[in-house]
């Protein structure tokens, strides 16, 4: 977001001394509508699929609820700010979607969120409850408001305001899936019930300590598809792997789980999900806004301004060209 709309440093130091508060300011929604109109008119002939906002749930949660822990700008931790940002981001998607459709009613436009798979540490009531709440917080809270106009103004898990007539929905939902998160209930009466949890360390770890769990992409796709009944596109799926030891198996495992989710030709498959696309993250190492170039996600490494091919490039090329993958543990997945 441009500095004339958002000054994250000043917001972190003293938010009352600036009017450049980004998504806390509803006027940003209007500016985003103007931006959407300009971008669509400029580039529509080159682009077939549009998604309005990238990971708005992370913008709100990591920036305004857990900002003091996650190092996401502006680094705040405030329930009221989080709720206001979520509302403005919901309206931002809606007005962007309507803007695109007003120019071209046949345009294909959607919204995407970061979607970890949350699993309770133990099959116990408190652990299940808090794991379900965290799943709601990350994977459902924003979509409920952006698609249906159902607002949870207390982060209670239940909406207390509904404005369905103001919202137009989406053509698809994008999912950014990277990892499983194990959730443990923390029994502490001095802490707000909504914060009585901790995330456990990863089991099979990537370089950034995210838990590698291919089954999670299938499970989280199940959760989101069955709640919203919209086509899904996997917008991001990748692994931080500087030594290129994890990436080939990561790609194989996740592609196979997606295949199992959309096909019903195996006896153990109970889910048939409308998944219409998959994008691996990423082609080249990229600048992560909270970590810089520390973590390497690229199929090509960036070294001294050069692109260096990793061992996963040919694997992914073959998957794309053959439209399938063969894995000895199962069979060929066409």
Secondary structure, DSSP 8 states (H G I E B T S, - for coil): --TTTB-HHHHHHHGGG-S-BGGGSTHHHHHHHHHHHHHHHHHGGG-SEEEEEE-HHHHHIIIIISHHHH--TT----HHHHHHHHHHHHHHHHHHHHHHHHH-TT-EEEEEEE--EEEESSSSHHHHHHHHHHHIIIIIHHHHHHHH-EE-TT-SSS--EE-GGG----SEEEEE---EEEEEE---TTS-GGG-EEE---SSB-TT--B--THHHHHHHHHHHHHH--EEEEEE-----TTSSSHHHHHHHHHHHHHHHH---STT------EEEE--S-SB---BTTTBTSS---SEEEETTEEEE-THHHHHHHHHHHT-EE-TTS-EE-
